[in-house]
């Protein structure tokens, strides 16, 4: 299990670089992203590499990205626009 925390500073080129890194990384890596690049109309993240999911509220300032093979459960009761939480089932 590996954790990676990055601040993308809402930049598209940083997001594109992150997607390249995600596609090269181990499927057991969980990415914790602050200030993600979001689609302005929907507040959602752009397309991720195949097999990866994002967790967080629309227009969130913090998201979690992980491969779908990891059992992450989004926990909305502990999530806000500033903080995203998930439960990892081991």
Secondary structure, 3 states (H helix, E strand, C coil): CEEEEEECCCCHHHHHHHHHHHHHCCCCEEEEEECCCECCCCCCECCCCCCEEEECCCCCCEEEEEECCCCEEECHHHCCCCCCCEEECC
